[in-house]
Amino acid sequence: MGRSRRTIPEELLLLALDPTTGTTAQPQSLDLGLAGAQLVELALAGRIAPDGDRIAVVMARPTGDPTLDSALELLRRRGSPVRAVHWIGGPRLGLRQTYLTHLERCGMVHAVAGQMCGVLPTTRYQATETAISREIRARLDNAIRTGVPPDPRTAALAALAHAVGLGKHLYPGNEGRSLRSRLRDLIRHDPMGGLVAHAVMDVQNGVAAQPRRQQAAAAGVVRQPAAARATADPAGAPVQSRHGHGRMARVGAR
């Protein structure tokens, strides 16, 4: 896969970046969307294909994109088709930061150093190639407003944007209600995009965890709810701590 074309994960992230604040809309669900967008991109590259509600590797040859190839290799190692909802719901530590770093290297965003609560060093990301972001948005607007069936890439991007909740970010308020509805309707124009988008929404609704909870109950294992085990992820921009452990923090402001 050449680098002349932006990938769907990159475009989804650019859509989510607020041009004024450098924060990302829907940061928690966006991480799921990026994992799903990788599946769509691999499908468009002919490396994977849907098998019912599962994803099967049909060609293991690398695409040339390191991040996509890492996902492809993980899928190949599974040895058998994996349910899309389980793949998307799996751990994706640092995926958003990986794509932000890549966009920075490509000159499409630039890092802005700051502090959270006046103590923790953080980094926000501002779009620099605003024409690219406008072009991506224009493709969605055209598909929504004209009713002309979009190309598969745009249809998949629209499906993922809806699945992660970017509709209210892109088309806010009561005046954007009909546009958000049309954005949702674009999900039907790409089968793979639709499969992945529904998987993203299922993960958010806890569908992916249900079989595991049932198995744990059958084994007599009692686990705390996820909310009790994990610290809440405040909405805001993905930020990179400059402390030794390199963990990501997130800025609470939108």
DRENPA-3360 file (N, C-alpha, C; in nm, 2 decimals, always signed):
BEGIN
1 = MGRSRRTI = +0.09/-0.12/+0.00/+0.00/+0.00/+0.00/+0.09/+0.12/+0.00 ~ +0.07/+0.21/-0.09/+0.15/+0.33/-0.10/+0.10/+0.43/+0.00 ~ +0.18/+0.53/+0.03/+0.15/+0.64/+0.13/+0.09/+0.76/+0.06 ~ +0.06/+0.75/-0.07/+0.00/+0.87/-0.13/-0.15/+0.89/-0.09 ~ -0.21/+0.79/-0.03/-0.35/+0.80/+0.01/-0.35/+0.79/+0.16 ~ -0.43/+0.88/+0.22/-0.45/+0.87/+0.37/-0.53/+0.75/+0.40 ~ -0.50/+0.69/+0.51/-0.58/+0.57/+0.56/-0.70/+0.62/+0.63 ~ -0.80/+0.53/+0.64/-0.92/+0.56/+0.71/-0.90/+0.59/+0.86;
9 = PEELLLLA = -0.81/+0.52/+0.93/-0.78/+0.56/+1.07/-0.73/+0.70/+1.08 ~ -0.64/+0.74/+0.99/-0.59/+0.88/+0.99/-0.70/+0.98/+0.96 ~ -0.79/+0.95/+0.87/-0.90/+1.04/+0.84/-1.00/+1.05/+0.95 ~ -1.03/+0.94/+1.02/-1.12/+0.94/+1.13/-1.06/+1.03/+1.25 ~ -0.93/+1.02/+1.27/-0.87/+1.10/+1.37/-0.87/+1.24/+1.34 ~ -0.84/+1.28/+1.21/-0.85/+1.42/+1.17/-0.99/+1.47/+1.19 ~ -1.09/+1.39/+1.16/-1.23/+1.44/+1.18/-1.26/+1.47/+1.32 ~ -1.20/+1.39/+1.41/-1.23/+1.41/+1.55/-1.15/+1.52/+1.62;
17 = LDPTTGTT = -1.04/+1.57/+1.56/-0.96/+1.68/+1.62/-1.04/+1.81/+1.61 ~ -1.05/+1.88/+1.73/-1.11/+2.01/+1.73/-1.00/+2.11/+1.68 ~ -1.03/+2.18/+1.57/-0.93/+2.27/+1.52/-0.89/+2.39/+1.61 ~ -0.98/+2.42/+1.71/-0.95/+2.53/+1.80/-0.87/+2.49/+1.92 ~ -0.92/+2.38/+1.99/-0.86/+2.34/+2.12/-0.75/+2.23/+2.11 ~ -0.75/+2.16/+1.99/-0.65/+2.05/+1.99/-0.69/+1.93/+2.06 ~ -0.82/+1.92/+2.11/-0.87/+1.81/+2.18/-0.94/+1.72/+2.08 ~ -0.97/+1.59/+2.12/-1.04/+1.50/+2.03/-1.18/+1.48/+2.09;
25 = AQPQSLDL = -1.27/+1.48/+2.00/-1.41/+1.45/+2.04/-1.42/+1.30/+2.06 ~ -1.51/+1.26/+2.16/-1.53/+1.12/+2.19/-1.41/+1.04/+2.20 ~ -1.32/+1.07/+2.30/-1.19/+1.01/+2.30/-1.19/+0.86/+2.33 ~ -1.29/+0.82/+2.42/-1.29/+0.67/+2.46/-1.34/+0.59/+2.34 ~ -1.45/+0.63/+2.28/-1.50/+0.55/+2.17/-1.41/+0.56/+2.04 ~ -1.34/+0.67/+2.03/-1.25/+0.69/+1.92/-1.14/+0.59/+1.91 ~ -1.09/+0.54/+2.03/-1.00/+0.44/+2.03/-1.05/+0.31/+1.97 ~ -1.18/+0.28/+2.00/-1.24/+0.16/+1.93/-1.26/+0.18/+1.79;
33 = GLAGAQLV = -1.29/+0.31/+1.75/-1.31/+0.34/+1.61/-1.18/+0.32/+1.53 ~ -1.07/+0.36/+1.59/-0.94/+0.35/+1.52/-0.91/+0.20/+1.49 ~ -0.94/+0.11/+1.59/-0.92/-0.03/+1.57/-1.01/-0.08/+1.46 ~ -1.13/-0.04/+1.46/-1.22/-0.08/+1.35/-1.18/-0.03/+1.22 ~ -1.13/+0.10/+1.22/-1.09/+0.16/+1.09/-0.97/+0.08/+1.03 ~ -0.89/+0.03/+1.11/-0.78/-0.06/+1.06/-0.83/-0.18/+0.99 ~ -0.94/-0.24/+1.04/-1.00/-0.35/+0.98/-1.06/-0.32/+0.84 ~ -1.12/-0.20/+0.83/-1.18/-0.16/+0.70/-1.07/-0.13/+0.60;
41 = ELALAGRI = -0.96/-0.07/+0.65/-0.85/-0.04/+0.56/-0.78/-0.17/+0.51 ~ -0.77/-0.26/+0.60/-0.71/-0.39/+0.55/-0.80/-0.47/+0.46 ~ -0.93/-0.45/+0.48/-1.03/-0.51/+0.38/-1.02/-0.45/+0.25 ~ -1.01/-0.31/+0.24/-1.00/-0.24/+0.12/-0.87/-0.28/+0.05 ~ -0.77/-0.31/+0.12/-0.64/-0.35/+0.06/-0.64/-0.50/+0.02 ~ -0.75/-0.57/+0.04/-0.76/-0.71/+0.00/-0.69/-0.81/+0.10 ~ -0.66/-0.76/+0.22/-0.59/-0.85/+0.31/-0.68/-0.93/+0.40 ~ -0.80/-0.88/+0.43/-0.89/-0.95/+0.52/-1.03/-0.94/+0.45;
49 = APDGDRIA = -1.12/-1.02/+0.49/-1.26/-1.02/+0.44/-1.35/-1.07/+0.55 ~ -1.48/-1.02/+0.55/-1.58/-1.06/+0.65/-1.62/-1.21/+0.62 ~ -1.64/-1.28/+0.73/-1.69/-1.42/+0.73/-1.80/-1.42/+0.83 ~ -1.92/-1.39/+0.79/-2.03/-1.37/+0.88/-2.00/-1.25/+0.97 ~ -2.00/-1.27/+1.10/-1.96/-1.16/+1.19/-1.81/-1.17/+1.23 ~ -1.74/-1.25/+1.16/-1.60/-1.27/+1.19/-1.51/-1.20/+1.08 ~ -1.38/-1.19/+1.11/-1.28/-1.14/+1.02/-1.18/-1.25/+0.98 ~ -1.16/-1.27/+0.85/-1.07/-1.37/+0.81/-0.96/-1.31/+0.73;
57 = VVMARPTG = -0.83/-1.36/+0.75/-0.72/-1.31/+0.67/-0.72/-1.39/+0.54 ~ -0.72/-1.32/+0.43/-0.72/-1.38/+0.30/-0.59/-1.36/+0.23 ~ -0.51/-1.27/+0.27/-0.38/-1.25/+0.21/-0.29/-1.19/+0.32 ~ -0.18/-1.26/+0.36/-0.10/-1.22/+0.47/+0.02/-1.12/+0.42 ~ +0.03/-1.09/+0.30/+0.13/-1.01/+0.25/+0.12/-0.87/+0.31 ~ +0.23/-0.81/+0.36/+0.23/-0.68/+0.42/+0.18/-0.57/+0.33 ~ +0.12/-0.47/+0.38/+0.07/-0.36/+0.31/+0.18/-0.25/+0.29 ~ +0.28/-0.25/+0.37/+0.38/-0.14/+0.37/+0.35/-0.03/+0.47;
65 = DPTLDSAL = +0.23/-0.04/+0.54/+0.20/+0.05/+0.65/+0.23/-0.02/+0.78 ~ +0.33/+0.02/+0.86/+0.37/-0.06/+0.98/+0.26/-0.08/+1.08 ~ +0.17/+0.02/+1.10/+0.06/+0.00/+1.20/-0.04/-0.10/+1.15 ~ -0.08/-0.09/+1.02/-0.17/-0.18/+0.96/-0.11/-0.32/+0.96 ~ +0.02/-0.33/+0.93/+0.08/-0.46/+0.92/+0.09/-0.53/+1.05 ~ +0.11/-0.45/+1.16/+0.11/-0.51/+1.29/-0.03/-0.57/+1.32 ~ -0.14/-0.50/+1.29/-0.27/-0.55/+1.31/-0.29/-0.68/+1.22 ~ -0.25/-0.67/+1.10/-0.26/-0.79/+1.01/-0.19/-0.91/+1.06;
73 = ELLRRRGS = -0.07/-0.89/+1.12/+0.01/-1.00/+1.17/-0.06/-1.06/+1.30 ~ -0.12/-0.98/+1.38/-0.19/-1.03/+1.50/-0.31/-1.11/+1.45 ~ -0.38/-1.06/+1.35/-0.50/-1.14/+1.30/-0.45/-1.27/+1.24 ~ -0.34/-1.27/+1.17/-0.29/-1.39/+1.11/-0.25/-1.50/+1.22 ~ -0.19/-1.45/+1.33/-0.15/-1.54/+1.43/-0.27/-1.61/+1.50 ~ -0.39/-1.55/+1.49/-0.50/-1.61/+1.55/-0.53/-1.75/+1.49 ~ -0.50/-1.76/+1.36/-0.51/-1.89/+1.29/-0.65/-1.92/+1.24 ~ -0.75/-1.85/+1.30/-0.89/-1.87/+1.25/-0.96/-1.74/+1.26;
81 = PVRAVHWI = -1.07/-1.73/+1.18/-1.14/-1.60/+1.19/-1.18/-1.56/+1.33 ~ -1.17/-1.43/+1.35/-1.20/-1.37/+1.48/-1.32/-1.28/+1.47 ~ -1.41/-1.29/+1.57/-1.53/-1.20/+1.58/-1.48/-1.06/+1.58 ~ -1.54/-0.98/+1.49/-1.51/-0.83/+1.49/-1.52/-0.77/+1.62 ~ -1.63/-0.80/+1.69/-1.66/-0.73/+1.82/-1.55/-0.77/+1.92 ~ -1.49/-0.89/+1.92/-1.39/-0.93/+2.01/-1.25/-0.86/+1.97 ~ -1.23/-0.85/+1.85/-1.11/-0.78/+1.80/-1.11/-0.63/+1.84 ~ -1.22/-0.57/+1.81/-1.22/-0.42/+1.84/-1.23/-0.40/+1.99;
89 = GGPRLGLR = -1.28/-0.49/+2.07/-1.29/-0.48/+2.21/-1.16/-0.51/+2.28 ~ -1.06/-0.57/+2.21/-0.94/-0.60/+2.27/-0.85/-0.48/+2.31 ~ -0.74/-0.50/+2.38/-0.66/-0.39/+2.42/-0.59/-0.33/+2.30 ~ -0.59/-0.20/+2.30/-0.52/-0.12/+2.19/-0.44/-0.01/+2.25 ~ -0.36/-0.04/+2.35/-0.28/+0.06/+2.42/-0.20/+0.14/+2.33 ~ -0.22/+0.27/+2.33/-0.13/+0.36/+2.25/-0.17/+0.38/+2.11 ~ -0.28/+0.32/+2.06/-0.31/+0.32/+1.92/-0.33/+0.47/+1.87 ~ -0.41/+0.54/+1.95/-0.44/+0.68/+1.91/-0.31/+0.76/+1.91;
97 = QTYLTHLE = -0.22/+0.74/+2.01/-0.10/+0.82/+2.01/-0.01/+0.78/+1.89 ~ -0.01/+0.65/+1.85/+0.07/+0.61/+1.74/+0.02/+0.68/+1.61 ~ -0.11/+0.70/+1.59/-0.15/+0.77/+1.47/-0.13/+0.92/+1.48 ~ -0.14/+0.98/+1.60/-0.11/+1.12/+1.62/+0.04/+1.15/+1.59 ~ +0.13/+1.06/+1.63/+0.27/+1.07/+1.61/+0.30/+1.06/+1.46 ~ +0.23/+0.97/+1.39/+0.24/+0.96/+1.25/+0.20/+1.08/+1.17 ~ +0.08/+1.13/+1.21/+0.03/+1.25/+1.15/+0.12/+1.37/+1.17 ~ +0.19/+1.37/+1.29/+0.28/+1.48/+1.31/+0.40/+1.47/+1.22;
105 = RCGMVHAV = +0.45/+1.35/+1.20/+0.57/+1.33/+1.11/+0.53/+1.36/+0.97 ~ +0.41/+1.34/+0.93/+0.36/+1.38/+0.80/+0.33/+1.53/+0.78 ~ +0.34/+1.60/+0.89/+0.31/+1.74/+0.89/+0.17/+1.78/+0.89 ~ +0.08/+1.69/+0.92/-0.07/+1.72/+0.92/-0.12/+1.77/+1.05 ~ -0.04/+1.75/+1.16/-0.07/+1.81/+1.29/+0.06/+1.85/+1.35 ~ +0.06/+1.94/+1.45/+0.18/+1.98/+1.52/+0.15/+1.97/+1.67 ~ +0.25/+1.94/+1.75/+0.23/+1.92/+1.89/+0.25/+2.05/+1.96 ~ +0.16/+2.08/+2.06/+0.16/+2.20/+2.14/+0.18/+2.16/+2.28;
113 = AGQMCGVL = +0.30/+2.19/+2.34/+0.32/+2.15/+2.48/+0.24/+2.23/+2.58 ~ +0.20/+2.17/+2.69/+0.12/+2.24/+2.79/+0.13/+2.17/+2.92 ~ +0.05/+2.20/+3.01/+0.04/+2.14/+3.14/-0.10/+2.11/+3.18 ~ -0.12/+2.00/+3.25/-0.25/+1.97/+3.31/-0.25/+2.00/+3.46 ~ -0.34/+2.08/+3.51/-0.35/+2.13/+3.65/-0.22/+2.20/+3.69 ~ -0.15/+2.26/+3.59/-0.03/+2.33/+3.62/+0.09/+2.24/+3.66 ~ +0.08/+2.11/+3.65/+0.18/+2.02/+3.70/+0.23/+1.92/+3.59 ~ +0.14/+1.84/+3.54/+0.17/+1.74/+3.45/+0.20/+1.79/+3.31;
121 = PTTRYQAT = +0.32/+1.77/+3.25/+0.34/+1.81/+3.12/+0.26/+1.73/+3.02 ~ +0.19/+1.80/+2.93/+0.11/+1.73/+2.83/+0.13/+1.79/+2.69 ~ +0.08/+1.72/+2.59/+0.09/+1.76/+2.45/-0.05/+1.76/+2.39 ~ -0.09/+1.87/+2.33/-0.21/+1.87/+2.25/-0.16/+1.87/+2.10 ~ -0.26/+1.84/+2.01/-0.23/+1.83/+1.87/-0.32/+1.92/+1.79 ~ -0.26/+2.01/+1.71/-0.34/+2.10/+1.63/-0.32/+2.06/+1.48 ~ -0.43/+2.06/+1.41/-0.42/+2.03/+1.26/-0.35/+2.15/+1.19 ~ -0.25/+2.11/+1.11/-0.18/+2.21/+1.03/-0.23/+2.22/+0.89;
129 = ETAISREI = -0.25/+2.10/+0.83/-0.30/+2.09/+0.69/-0.46/+2.10/+0.70 ~ -0.51/+2.22/+0.72/-0.65/+2.23/+0.74/-0.73/+2.20/+0.61 ~ -0.66/+2.22/+0.50/-0.73/+2.19/+0.37/-0.76/+2.04/+0.36 ~ -0.67/+1.96/+0.42/-0.70/+1.81/+0.42/-0.82/+1.78/+0.50 ~ -0.83/+1.84/+0.62/-0.94/+1.82/+0.71/-1.07/+1.87/+0.64 ~ -1.06/+1.98/+0.57/-1.18/+2.03/+0.50/-1.22/+1.94/+0.39 ~ -1.13/+1.88/+0.32/-1.16/+1.79/+0.21/-1.23/+1.66/+0.26 ~ -1.18/+1.61/+0.37/-1.24/+1.49/+0.43/-1.39/+1.52/+0.47;
137 = RARLDNAI = -1.40/+1.64/+0.54/-1.54/+1.68/+0.58/-1.63/+1.70/+0.46 ~ -1.57/+1.76/+0.35/-1.65/+1.79/+0.23/-1.71/+1.66/+0.17 ~ -1.63/+1.55/+0.18/-1.67/+1.42/+0.12/-1.79/+1.37/+0.20 ~ -1.79/+1.38/+0.33/-1.90/+1.34/+0.41/-2.02/+1.43/+0.38 ~ -2.00/+1.56/+0.38/-2.11/+1.65/+0.36/-2.18/+1.62/+0.22 ~ -2.09/+1.60/+0.12/-2.15/+1.57/-0.01/-2.23/+1.44/-0.01 ~ -2.18/+1.34/+0.05/-2.26/+1.22/+0.06/-2.39/+1.23/+0.13 ~ -2.39/+1.31/+0.24/-2.51/+1.34/+0.32/-2.61/+1.42/+0.25;
145 = RTGVPPDP = -2.56/+1.53/+0.19/-2.66/+1.63/+0.14/-2.71/+1.60/+0.00 ~ -2.63/+1.52/-0.08/-2.67/+1.49/-0.22/-2.75/+1.37/-0.23 ~ -2.73/+1.27/-0.14/-2.80/+1.14/-0.15/-2.74/+1.05/-0.25 ~ -2.63/+1.09/-0.31/-2.56/+1.01/-0.41/-2.48/+0.90/-0.33 ~ -2.49/+0.78/-0.37/-2.41/+0.67/-0.29/-2.26/+0.70/-0.29 ~ -2.20/+0.71/-0.18/-2.06/+0.74/-0.17/-1.97/+0.62/-0.21 ~ -1.84/+0.65/-0.23/-1.75/+0.55/-0.26/-1.73/+0.47/-0.13 ~ -1.67/+0.35/-0.14/-1.66/+0.26/-0.02/-1.58/+0.33/+0.09;
153 = RTAALAAL = -1.47/+0.40/+0.06/-1.39/+0.46/+0.17/-1.48/+0.57/+0.24 ~ -1.55/+0.65/+0.17/-1.63/+0.75/+0.24/-1.74/+0.69/+0.32 ~ -1.80/+0.59/+0.26/-1.91/+0.52/+0.33/-1.86/+0.46/+0.46 ~ -1.74/+0.39/+0.46/-1.69/+0.33/+0.58/-1.65/+0.44/+0.68 ~ -1.60/+0.55/+0.63/-1.56/+0.66/+0.72/-1.69/+0.72/+0.79 ~ -1.79/+0.73/+0.71/-1.92/+0.78/+0.77/-1.97/+0.68/+0.87 ~ -1.97/+0.56/+0.84/-2.02/+0.45/+0.94/-1.94/+0.46/+1.07 ~ -1.81/+0.47/+1.06/-1.73/+0.48/+1.18/-1.75/+0.61/+1.26;
161 = AHAVGLGK = -1.76/+0.72/+1.18/-1.79/+0.85/+1.25/-1.92/+0.84/+1.33 ~ -2.02/+0.78/+1.27/-2.15/+0.76/+1.34/-2.12/+0.67/+1.46 ~ -2.05/+0.56/+1.44/-2.04/+0.46/+1.55/-1.97/+0.51/+1.67 ~ -1.87/+0.60/+1.65/-1.79/+0.65/+1.77/-1.86/+0.78/+1.83 ~ -1.97/+0.83/+1.77/-2.04/+0.94/+1.82/-1.99/+1.08/+1.77 ~ -1.93/+1.08/+1.65/-1.88/+1.21/+1.60/-1.99/+1.29/+1.54 ~ -2.11/+1.23/+1.52/-2.22/+1.31/+1.46/-2.25/+1.44/+1.52 ~ -2.25/+1.44/+1.66/-2.28/+1.56/+1.73/-2.17/+1.66/+1.73;
169 = HLYPGNEG = -2.05/+1.61/+1.70/-1.93/+1.70/+1.69/-1.93/+1.76/+1.55 ~ -1.97/+1.68/+1.45/-1.96/+1.73/+1.31/-2.09/+1.82/+1.27 ~ -2.20/+1.77/+1.33/-2.33/+1.84/+1.29/-2.41/+1.86/+1.43 ~ -2.37/+1.97/+1.50/-2.42/+1.99/+1.63/-2.56/+2.05/+1.63 ~ -2.63/+2.04/+1.75/-2.75/+2.11/+1.77/-2.87/+2.05/+1.70 ~ -2.99/+2.11/+1.73/-3.11/+2.07/+1.66/-3.10/+2.08/+1.51 ~ -3.03/+2.18/+1.46/-3.02/+2.20/+1.32/-2.95/+2.09/+1.25 ~ -2.86/+2.02/+1.33/-2.78/+1.91/+1.27/-2.85/+1.78/+1.28;
177 = RSLRSRLR = -2.97/+1.77/+1.34/-3.03/+1.64/+1.37/-3.05/+1.56/+1.24 ~ -3.11/+1.62/+1.14/-3.14/+1.55/+1.01/-3.01/+1.51/+0.95 ~ -2.90/+1.59/+0.96/-2.77/+1.55/+0.90/-2.71/+1.43/+0.97 ~ -2.73/+1.43/+1.11/-2.68/+1.32/+1.18/-2.75/+1.19/+1.15 ~ -2.88/+1.20/+1.12/-2.96/+1.09/+1.08/-2.91/+1.03/+0.94 ~ -2.88/+1.13/+0.85/-2.83/+1.08/+0.72/-2.69/+1.02/+0.73 ~ -2.61/+1.08/+0.82/-2.48/+1.02/+0.84/-2.49/+0.87/+0.89 ~ -2.59/+0.85/+0.98/-2.61/+0.71/+1.02/-2.66/+0.62/+0.91;
185 = DLIRHDPM = -2.74/+0.68/+0.82/-2.79/+0.60/+0.71/-2.68/+0.55/+0.61 ~ -2.57/+0.62/+0.60/-2.47/+0.59/+0.51/-2.40/+0.46/+0.55 ~ -2.43/+0.40/+0.66/-2.37/+0.28/+0.71/-2.40/+0.16/+0.62 ~ -2.51/+0.18/+0.54/-2.56/+0.06/+0.46/-2.48/+0.05/+0.33 ~ -2.40/+0.15/+0.29/-2.34/+0.16/+0.16/-2.21/+0.08/+0.16 ~ -2.16/+0.03/+0.27/-2.03/-0.05/+0.27/-2.05/-0.16/+0.36 ~ -2.05/-0.29/+0.32/-2.08/-0.40/+0.41/-1.97/-0.41/+0.52 ~ -1.84/-0.40/+0.48/-1.74/-0.41/+0.58/-1.75/-0.30/+0.68;
193 = GGLVAHAV = -1.77/-0.17/+0.63/-1.78/-0.06/+0.72/-1.90/-0.08/+0.81 ~ -2.01/-0.13/+0.76/-2.12/-0.15/+0.84/-2.10/-0.26/+0.95 ~ -2.03/-0.37/+0.91/-2.00/-0.47/+1.01/-1.91/-0.42/+1.12 ~ -1.81/-0.34/+1.09/-1.72/-0.29/+1.19/-1.79/-0.18/+1.27 ~ -1.87/-0.10/+1.21/-1.94/+0.01/+1.29/-2.03/-0.05/+1.39 ~ -2.10/-0.16/+1.35/-2.19/-0.22/+1.44/-2.11/-0.29/+1.56 ~ -2.00/-0.34/+1.52/-1.91/-0.41/+1.62/-1.86/-0.30/+1.72 ~ -1.83/-0.18/+1.68/-1.78/-0.07/+1.76/-1.89/-0.04/+1.86;
201 = MDVQNGVA = -2.02/-0.02/+1.81/-2.13/+0.01/+1.89/-2.16/-0.10/+1.99 ~ -2.15/-0.23/+1.95/-2.17/-0.34/+2.04/-2.07/-0.34/+2.15 ~ -1.94/-0.31/+2.12/-1.84/-0.30/+2.23/-1.88/-0.20/+2.33 ~ -1.92/-0.08/+2.28/-1.96/+0.03/+2.37/-2.08/-0.01/+2.46 ~ -2.17/-0.09/+2.40/-2.29/-0.14/+2.48/-2.26/-0.26/+2.56 ~ -2.14/-0.31/+2.56/-2.10/-0.42/+2.65/-2.13/-0.56/+2.59 ~ -2.17/-0.56/+2.46/-2.20/-0.69/+2.40/-2.09/-0.79/+2.40 ~ -1.97/-0.73/+2.37/-1.85/-0.81/+2.36/-1.81/-0.88/+2.49;
209 = AQPRRQQA = -1.84/-0.82/+2.60/-1.80/-0.87/+2.73/-1.90/-0.98/+2.78 ~ -2.02/-0.98/+2.72/-2.13/-1.07/+2.77/-2.09/-1.22/+2.78 ~ -2.04/-1.27/+2.66/-2.00/-1.42/+2.67/-1.89/-1.44/+2.78 ~ -1.80/-1.35/+2.79/-1.69/-1.37/+2.89/-1.75/-1.36/+3.03 ~ -1.84/-1.28/+3.06/-1.91/-1.27/+3.19/-1.98/-1.40/+3.22 ~ -2.05/-1.45/+3.12/-2.12/-1.58/+3.14/-2.02/-1.69/+3.17 ~ -1.91/-1.69/+3.09/-1.81/-1.80/+3.12/-1.75/-1.79/+3.26 ~ -1.72/-1.66/+3.30/-1.67/-1.64/+3.44/-1.77/-1.69/+3.54;
217 = AAAGVVRQ = -1.90/-1.66/+3.52/-2.00/-1.70/+3.62/-2.01/-1.85/+3.63 ~ -2.00/-1.91/+3.51/-2.00/-2.06/+3.51/-1.89/-2.12/+3.58 ~ -1.77/-2.05/+3.58/-1.65/-2.10/+3.65/-1.65/-2.06/+3.79 ~ -1.75/-1.98/+3.84/-1.75/-1.94/+3.98/-1.66/-1.82/+4.00 ~ -1.62/-1.75/+3.90/-1.53/-1.64/+3.91/-1.61/-1.51/+3.92 ~ -1.58/-1.43/+4.03/-1.66/-1.31/+4.05/-1.56/-1.20/+4.02 ~ -1.60/-1.11/+3.92/-1.51/-1.00/+3.89/-1.59/-0.87/+3.91 ~ -1.51/-0.76/+3.94/-1.57/-0.63/+3.96/-1.61/-0.58/+3.83;
225 = PAAARATA = -1.71/-0.49/+3.82/-1.74/-0.42/+3.70/-1.62/-0.34/+3.65 ~ -1.61/-0.32/+3.52/-1.50/-0.25/+3.46/-1.49/-0.11/+3.52 ~ -1.60/-0.04/+3.55/-1.59/+0.09/+3.60/-1.53/+0.09/+3.74 ~ -1.54/-0.01/+3.82/-1.48/-0.02/+3.95/-1.33/-0.05/+3.94 ~ -1.29/-0.12/+3.83/-1.15/-0.16/+3.81/-1.06/-0.05/+3.75 ~ -1.12/+0.03/+3.67/-1.05/+0.13/+3.59/-1.08/+0.27/+3.63 ~ -0.98/+0.35/+3.62/-1.00/+0.50/+3.64/-1.07/+0.56/+3.52 ~ -1.17/+0.64/+3.55/-1.25/+0.70/+3.44/-1.15/+0.78/+3.35;
233 = DPAGAPVQ = -1.18/+0.77/+3.22/-1.11/+0.84/+3.12/-1.17/+0.97/+3.08 ~ -1.13/+1.08/+3.13/-1.20/+1.21/+3.11/-1.19/+1.25/+2.96 ~ -1.30/+1.31/+2.91/-1.30/+1.35/+2.77/-1.20/+1.45/+2.75 ~ -1.14/+1.45/+2.63/-1.04/+1.55/+2.59/-0.94/+1.50/+2.50 ~ -0.83/+1.58/+2.49/-0.73/+1.54/+2.39/-0.64/+1.43/+2.44 ~ -0.59/+1.35/+2.35/-0.49/+1.25/+2.38/-0.36/+1.33/+2.41 ~ -0.29/+1.31/+2.52/-0.17/+1.38/+2.55/-0.06/+1.28/+2.59 ~ +0.06/+1.32/+2.56/+0.17/+1.23/+2.59/+0.25/+1.29/+2.71;
241 = SRHGHGRM = +0.26/+1.21/+2.82/+0.33/+1.25/+2.93/+0.48/+1.25/+2.90 ~ +0.55/+1.35/+2.94/+0.70/+1.35/+2.92/+0.77/+1.30/+3.04 ~ +0.70/+1.22/+3.13/+0.77/+1.16/+3.24/+0.83/+1.03/+3.19 ~ +0.91/+0.96/+3.28/+0.98/+0.85/+3.24/+0.90/+0.73/+3.18 ~ +0.79/+0.71/+3.24/+0.71/+0.59/+3.19/+0.64/+0.60/+3.06 ~ +0.63/+0.72/+3.01/+0.58/+0.75/+2.88/+0.43/+0.72/+2.87 ~ +0.36/+0.72/+2.98/+0.21/+0.69/+2.98/+0.14/+0.81/+2.92 ~ +0.03/+0.78/+2.86/-0.06/+0.89/+2.81/-0.15/+0.94/+2.91;
249 = ARVGAR = -0.16/+1.07/+2.92/-0.27/+1.14/+3.00/-0.36/+1.20/+2.90 ~ -0.48/+1.24/+2.95/-0.57/+1.31/+2.86/-0.62/+1.44/+2.93 ~ -0.63/+1.54/+2.85/-0.67/+1.67/+2.90/-0.82/+1.68/+2.91 ~ -0.87/+1.72/+3.02/-1.01/+1.72/+3.05/-1.09/+1.82/+2.97 ~ -1.03/+1.93/+2.92/-1.10/+2.03/+2.85/-1.13/+1.98/+2.71 ~ -1.25/+2.03/+2.66/-1.28/+2.00/+2.52/-1.26/+2.13/+2.44;
% end
